[in-house]
Amino acid sequence: MKRLKEINLEDGKPTVADALIILKSSINNAKSGNVGCLYIIHGYGSSGKGGAIRDKARHC
């Protein structure tokens, strides 16, 4: 059975570049593992409408 994996891109308050490295690595690991769904936490930024990590992660 495939499993759900959570990726918290807010953890440790990384830069956008570091968060994207974490995201890409997590996606690659999920593809090679037994993961059926990734739950990605990216935050909403200080404006409450979405931060830089959210915007860049959508184009990853």
Secondary structure, DSSP 4 states (H G I P E B T S, - for coil): --EEEEEETTTT---HHHHHHHHHHHHHHHHHTTEEEEEEE---TTTSS--HHHHHHHT-
